[in-house]
Amino acid sequence: MTIGEYELINEMKVERAMASVAKADGTFKDSDLLAEYDKLGGLIKKGDDKVRIGSFFDFKNKKAFVKPEVFLTFNINGKNVDVPADEPTPAIVKAARVAEKEVKEEKVTRRGKK
């Protein structure tokens, strides 16, 4: 399911979150659904990037953030690094994506040469 620029990956958790936040007429606010889904620990992606759990739901105060604090999580040299979503993607992540794409293209090329 997609809400704005965010993709909710786990359909079972989407259904659980919808059941929790839906009003009697079956409607819900997108922000409420994002917070409830986040509370359930569902994977949220923004494009190809993972959104850190706790970006929409404040686990410390046990309530949804009024203004979400969205962070994207990148694995850099085996370490998870959280970067605010409104900051540019780190150059090392861009370089890793280029390298990954080249490896995939090379595998496809090798398969075609059999």
C-alpha positions as CSV (number, residue, x, y, z in Angstrom):
1,M,0.0,0.0,0.0
2,T,1.3,3.5,-0.8
3,I,0.5,6.6,1.2
4,G,2.0,9.7,-0.4
5,E,5.7,9.0,-0.9
6,Y,5.8,6.1,1.5
7,E,5.2,2.4,0.7
8,L,3.9,0.1,3.4
9,I,5.4,-3.3,2.7
10,N,3.7,-5.8,5.1
11,E,0.1,-6.2,4.0
12,M,-0.9,-8.1,7.2
13,K,0.3,-5.2,9.4
14,V,-1.4,-2.7,7.1
15,E,-4.7,-4.6,7.7
16,R,-4.1,-4.7,11.4
17,A,-3.3,-0.9,11.5
18,M,-6.3,-0.1,9.4
19,A,-8.6,-2.1,11.7
20,S,-7.1,-0.1,14.7
21,V,-7.5,3.4,13.2
22,A,-10.6,3.1,11.0
23,K,-13.7,5.1,12.1
24,A,-17.2,3.5,12.1
25,D,-17.6,4.5,8.4
26,G,-14.3,2.8,7.5
27,T,-12.4,6.0,6.8
28,F,-9.1,6.9,8.4
29,K,-6.4,9.6,8.2
30,D,-3.2,8.7,6.4
31,S,-1.1,10.1,9.3
32,D,-3.0,7.8,11.8
33,L,-2.4,4.8,9.6
34,L,1.3,5.5,9.2
35,A,1.7,6.0,12.9
36,E,-0.2,2.8,13.8
37,Y,1.7,0.8,11.1
38,D,5.0,2.2,12.4
39,K,3.9,1.2,16.0
40,L,3.5,-2.4,14.7
41,G,7.0,-2.3,13.4
42,G,6.0,-2.6,9.7
43,L,8.6,-1.9,7.0
44,I,8.1,1.5,5.4
45,K,10.1,2.5,2.3
46,K,10.6,5.9,0.7
47,G,11.6,5.0,-2.9
48,D,14.4,2.4,-2.5
49,D,15.3,3.5,1.0
50,K,14.1,2.1,4.3
51,V,12.4,4.5,6.8
52,R,13.6,4.1,10.4
53,I,11.0,2.5,12.8
54,G,9.8,5.2,15.1
55,S,9.6,7.9,12.5
56,F,5.9,8.3,12.8
57,F,5.2,6.8,16.2
58,D,6.9,8.1,19.4
59,F,7.6,4.9,21.4
60,K,8.8,6.8,24.4
61,N,5.6,8.8,24.9
62,K,3.4,6.1,23.4
63,K,1.6,8.3,20.8
64,A,1.9,9.4,17.2
65,F,4.2,12.3,16.5
66,V,2.3,15.5,15.6
67,K,5.1,16.2,13.1
68,P,6.8,12.9,12.0
69,E,10.6,12.8,12.4
70,V,11.4,10.7,9.3
71,F,14.8,9.2,9.0
72,L,16.1,6.9,6.3
73,T,18.3,4.0,7.3
74,F,21.4,3.1,5.3
75,N,23.8,0.3,5.8
76,I,27.3,1.7,5.3
77,N,30.2,-0.6,5.7
78,G,28.1,-2.9,7.9
79,K,26.9,-0.1,10.2
80,N,23.3,1.3,10.1
81,V,23.3,5.0,9.7
82,D,20.2,7.1,10.1
83,V,19.9,10.3,7.9
84,P,17.0,12.8,8.1
85,A,14.8,12.3,5.1
86,D,15.1,16.0,4.1
87,E,18.9,15.8,3.8
88,P,20.6,14.7,0.6
89,T,21.6,11.0,0.3
90,P,25.2,10.5,1.4
91,A,27.7,10.1,-1.5
92,I,28.8,6.7,-0.2
93,V,25.3,5.4,-0.6
94,K,25.0,6.8,-4.1
95,A,28.4,5.1,-5.0
96,A,27.2,1.8,-3.5
97,R,24.0,1.9,-5.6
98,V,26.1,2.5,-8.8
99,A,28.3,-0.4,-7.9
100,E,25.3,-2.7,-7.1
101,K,23.7,-1.8,-10.4
102,E,26.9,-2.6,-12.3
103,V,27.1,-6.0,-10.6
104,K,23.5,-6.8,-11.5
105,E,24.1,-5.7,-15.2
106,E,27.3,-7.9,-15.3
107,K,25.3,-10.9,-14.1
108,V,22.6,-10.3,-16.7
109,T,25.3,-10.0,-19.4
110,R,27.0,-13.2,-18.3
111,R,23.7,-15.1,-18.4
112,G,23.1,-14.0,-22.0
113,K,26.5,-15.2,-23.1
114,K,25.9,-18.9,-22.3
